[in-house]
Amino acid sequence: MAQILQNAGTYKILAIMAGINEENPLNLIEVAGRTAYQSRDKITDESAIKFSKMLRDRHHESVLEHSCMSVEFNDLSRGFTHELVRHRLASFTQESTRYVDENTFKIVIPPGKNPDEKLVDLTLPDGSVQKVSFKDWVELNEQMYRGLRSAGWVPQDARQILPTGIKSQIVMTANFREWRHTFKMRCAVDAHWEIRKVMVDLLKEVQQKVPVVFDDFKISEDGQSAKIEG
């Protein structure tokens, strides 16, 4: 039976690159950045925070590329992943519809929509018209997919009828500079609702884990969007 996913998208931080012999990723940024100034003798236990903030405020963001983060996104649509992979300065590994049978058939629907509300007039082959809901259509789509699989179509052939809303899982690895760009684009108030919600939630967590790199983003009062201050 098909499942409707609404506000179900999740993320999980898999890894944040640690610093040199320490857990703090800012250490690596400082060591790399001080190469330009030949000033590693000024490194102290507290200097990484101040140095990294200086780089960020002066827009020397290329140095932030020396540290990176890997994140897993789950229970999100293929539409979400189509937007995510446009961030080309990143690495992605995604659930494959060529090899994975969509036996759970989970479909993402926008928030605030009633999947059972019969909204659309569907013309049947005999010419009759039947009012159908989003959930009705999902179940028809699932029947077609399962029918093609039962008829011997392999997943990479049967997937041709899968909707953009089909559930997917993807892992993204990118350096901090690219994550800043991702948050700037995908947390914006005009970003798509699905990717915006998950990215704002992720941003809130990374602001706690790596504050100096990401704390210049201001999250809106309603917690639904974010942008760089200034």
C-alpha positions in Angstrom: 0.0 0.0 0.0 1.3 3.4 -1.0 2.3 5.8 1.8 1.8 9.5 1.8 4.7 11.5 3.4 3.9 15.0 4.6 6.5 17.1 6.6 8.4 13.8 6.9 11.8 14.8 5.5 14.8 14.3 7.7 18.6 14.8 7.7 21.5 13.3 9.6 25.0 14.8 9.8 27.2 11.8 9.1 30.6 13.6 9.5 32.3 16.9 10.0 36.0 17.0 9.2 38.0 17.3 12.4 40.9 19.6 12.8 44.5 18.5 13.2 44.7 16.1 16.1 41.6 17.7 17.5 37.8 17.5 17.0 37.4 21.2 16.2 37.1 21.7 12.4 38.2 25.3 12.8 41.8 24.2 13.6 42.3 22.9 10.1 40.9 26.2 8.6 43.3 28.2 10.8 46.4 26.1 9.9 45.6 26.3 6.2 44.7 29.9 6.3 47.8 31.0 8.2 49.9 29.6 5.4 49.1 32.8 3.5 50.4 34.9 6.3 53.2 32.6 7.5 51.8 33.1 11.0 51.3 29.6 12.4 53.4 30.7 15.4 50.4 32.7 16.5 48.2 29.7 16.9 46.8 29.3 20.4 44.0 27.2 22.0 41.6 30.0 21.3 42.9 31.5 18.1 41.0 29.4 15.6 37.6 31.0 16.3 38.9 34.6 15.9 40.9 33.7 12.8 38.0 31.9 11.1 35.7 34.8 11.9 38.2 37.2 10.3 38.3 35.1 7.1 34.5 35.0 6.9 34.0 38.7 7.6 36.6 39.6 5.0 35.0 37.2 2.5 38.1 35.1 2.2 35.9 32.1 1.9 38.2 30.0 -0.2 40.0 29.0 3.1 36.7 27.5 4.4 37.0 24.9 1.6 39.6 23.1 3.7 37.0 21.6 5.9 33.8 19.7 4.9 30.6 18.0 6.1 28.7 15.0 5.0 24.9 14.9 5.4 22.3 12.2 4.7 18.8 13.3 3.6 15.9 10.9 3.8 12.1 10.7 3.1 12.4 13.5 0.6 11.2 13.6 -2.9 13.2 13.1 -6.1 12.2 16.8 -6.8 14.3 17.7 -3.7 17.3 15.7 -4.9 17.0 17.2 -8.4 17.5 20.6 -6.8 20.2 19.5 -4.5 22.5 18.0 -7.1 22.6 21.3 -8.9 25.2 22.3 -6.3 28.0 21.0 -8.5 30.9 21.6 -6.1 29.8 18.7 -4.0 29.7 14.9 -4.0 26.5 12.9 -4.0 25.4 9.3 -3.6 21.7 8.7 -4.2 19.2 5.9 -3.9 19.0 4.3 -7.3 15.7 3.8 -9.1 17.6 1.6 -11.6 18.4 -1.1 -9.1 16.0 -0.5 -6.2 12.5 -1.8 -6.4 10.1 0.9 -5.1 8.3 -1.7 -3.0 7.3 0.8 -0.3 6.0 3.4 -2.8 6.2 6.5 -0.6 5.1 9.8 -2.1 5.8 13.3 -0.7 2.9 15.7 -0.7 3.0 19.4 0.1 2.2 20.5 3.6 -1.3 21.7 4.2 -2.8 19.6 1.4 -5.4 16.9 2.0 -4.4 13.8 0.1 -8.0 12.4 0.4 -9.8 15.5 -1.0 -11.3 14.6 -4.4 -10.3 17.5 -6.7 -9.7 16.2 -10.2 -12.0 14.8 -12.8 -10.4 11.7 -14.3 -11.7 10.5 -17.6 -11.7 6.7 -17.8 -11.2 4.6 -21.0 -15.0 4.0 -21.3 -15.6 7.8 -21.3 -17.0 8.0 -17.8 -15.6 10.6 -15.4 -14.6 9.9 -11.9 -13.6 12.5 -9.2 -10.2 11.4 -7.7 -7.9 12.5 -4.9 -4.2 12.8 -4.8 -4.1 9.6 -2.8 -6.3 7.8 -5.5 -3.8 8.9 -8.2 -0.8 7.6 -6.0 -2.5 4.3 -5.6 -3.2 4.0 -9.4 0.4 4.9 -10.1 1.6 2.3 -7.6 -0.6 -0.4 -9.3 0.9 0.4 -12.6 4.4 0.2 -11.3 3.8 -3.1 -9.5 2.0 -4.4 -12.5 4.9 -3.7 -14.8 7.3 -5.3 -12.3 5.1 -8.4 -12.2 5.1 -8.5 -16.0 8.8 -8.8 -16.0 9.9 -5.2 -16.4 13.1 -4.5 -14.4 13.2 -1.5 -12.1 15.1 0.7 -14.6 12.3 0.2 -17.1 9.4 0.4 -14.7 10.7 3.6 -13.1 9.7 5.5 -16.2 6.2 6.0 -14.6 7.5 7.0 -11.2 6.5 10.5 -10.1 8.8 13.3 -9.0 7.3 13.0 -5.6 8.6 9.5 -5.0 10.6 9.2 -1.8 14.4 9.2 -2.1 17.6 9.1 0.0 20.8 11.0 -0.8 24.1 11.7 0.9 25.9 15.1 0.2 29.5 15.9 1.0 30.7 19.5 0.5 33.2 21.9 1.9 32.0 24.6 4.2 32.1 27.3 1.5 29.7 25.3 -0.6 27.5 24.6 2.4 27.3 28.3 2.9 26.2 28.7 -0.7 23.7 25.9 -0.3 22.1 27.5 2.8 22.0 30.9 1.1 20.1 29.5 -1.8 17.9 26.8 -0.2 17.0 28.6 3.1 15.8 31.7 1.2 12.2 32.7 1.7 11.4 32.0 -2.0 13.1 28.5 -2.0 10.9 25.4 -2.5 9.0 24.5 0.7 10.5 21.0 0.9 14.2 21.8 0.6 13.8 25.1 2.6 12.4 23.3 5.7 15.1 20.7 5.9 17.9 23.1 5.2 16.8 25.6 7.8 16.6 22.7 10.4 20.1 21.6 9.3 21.4 25.2 9.5 20.2 25.5 13.1 22.3 22.5 14.1 25.5 23.4 12.2 25.3 26.9 13.8 25.7 25.1 17.1 28.4 22.7 15.9 30.5 25.2 13.8 29.1 28.6 14.9 31.8 30.9 13.5 31.4 29.6 9.9 27.6 29.7 9.9 26.3 32.1 12.6 26.1 35.1 10.3 22.9 33.5 8.9 19.8 35.0 10.5 16.8 32.7 10.9 13.4 34.3 10.5 11.2 34.8 13.5 8.8 32.0 12.3 11.8 29.7 11.8 10.9 29.0 8.2 13.7 30.8 6.3 17.2 32.2 6.7 19.5 34.7 5.1 23.0 36.1 5.7 22.9 39.2 7.8 24.0 42.5 6.4 
